[in-house]
Amino acid sequence: MRFAVLAAVPVLLFGLTAAQATEDVRALVKLPEPMRTHMLANMRDHLTALNEIQTALAKGEFGKAADVAENRLGMSSLASHNAAHMAPYMPKAMQDTGTEMHRAASRFARAAQEAAVDGKLSRPLAELSQVTQQCVACHASYRLH
């Protein structure tokens, strides 16, 4: 029984099918080692930024949430991520997903700024879900070597 519960955890947490839980069917993206390391560091920072955004939202610090989103995830962050240098090594669909994530983060930042005025969380939360939707889509489709 305990094994069955543990085996179901990937499916519950990540929405994987049983076949995907045992066999990684995502497309392999091969990057030169320094770029792979850089991309993984970027993704860890994205996750940290998402956590900081959620914490700021919970505290009603909409301006802080907007700043973190725009500067660490949004379109303003592309240069710091070396996006133009990394893109040629990614499949086109992966590039598109990444670009949409950055655009969604910028849309979230605007929605969070508006929430600072009206106090309504529904739009920022909806926009934030569009950011994480891109993360989920990319991680479900691609893997690094």
N, C-alpha and C positions, 0 to 999 in steps of 0.2 A: 504494500500500500504506500509506504513512504517513498519508494522509488517511482511509482506512478505519479505521485504528486510532484516530485522533483522534475520528472521528465516533462510535465505539463507547464512548468514555469516559463520556458522560452516562448511557448505558444501564447500564454496569457500575457506576458509582458511585451512581447514584440509582434504578436499577430502572425507568427510563422506557422506554416503548415507542418505536419509531422515530417514530411520529406525534407523541408528546408531546415528543420531542427537537427536532422542528422547529416544532411548534405548541403554544403554551401553552394547555392546556385547563382549567387550574385556574379556580375561581370567583374573580372579581375582587371584592375587598372594598375599598370606598371609605371612607376616613376623612378627617376634616379634617386638614390638613397637620400641625399640632402633635401630634395623636394618632398619625398615621402615623410621624412621627419618633420619638415616645416608644415606640411598639410595636417599631420596628426596633431601638432601643437596648436595650429589654428582651430581645429575642431574641438580640442579640449578647452580652448579659450572661448569658443562659441558656447559650449555647454556652461562654462562658468558665467558668461555674460547672461545667458538665459536665467540662471539661478539668481543673479543679481537683479535682473529685471523683475522677476517674480517677487523677490523680497521687497523691492522698492514699491511695487504695486500693493502688496499686503500692508505696507506702512503708509499708503496714500502719498508716496513720494513720486508723483507722476513725472515731474521734471527730470528727476534722477533716472527713472526708468527710460525716458525718452533719450537722454544723453547716452546712456550705456548702449541702448539699441542702435542709435545712429552711428556712434563712434566705434563700436566694436563689431556690429553686425551689418549695419546699413550700407547704403551706397557710398557713404563717406569713408568707409573702412577699406575699400578695395585696394588702395595703394599700400596700406600697411600689411595687407595679406599677400601682396605680390601676385594679385589675381591675374594680371595680364601675362606674367611670366609662367604661371602654372597652367593656365587654360589650354595651351597647345598640347599638353600631355593628357588631357581628359577627353573622354568621348563627348561629342556635341551635346547629347542629352544630359550628361552630367554637368557640363558647363551651364546649360539652360536652367537646370534645377538650382545650381548655386547662385546664378544671377537672380532668379526669382526669389530665393531666400533673402538675398541682400535687399531687393526691392520691397519685399514684405516687411523686413525690419524697418526700413525707412517709413513705410506706411504706418506701421505700429508706432513709431516715434511721433509722427504727427497726431495720431489718435490719442496717445498718452498726453501730449501737450494740450489737446482739447479737453481731456478729462481733468487736467489741472484747473480748468476754468469751470466746467460744469459738474465735475465729480462723478460722472457716469462711467462705470467700468465696462459696460457691455461691449462697446466698440473696441477699446484697446485689447480686451481679452479675445475678441473675435479675430483681430489683426494678429495678435501673438500666436494664435492657433495656426494661422497661415504660415508663419515663420517655421514653427516646429513641424508642420505638415511637409515642408520641403526637406527638412532634416530627415524625417522618417522615410520619405520617398528615396532620397539619395542613399541612405544607409541600407535600405531594403534592396536596392538595385546594384550597388557597387561595393567592392572591397579593394583594399590595397594589399599588395604582395608583402 
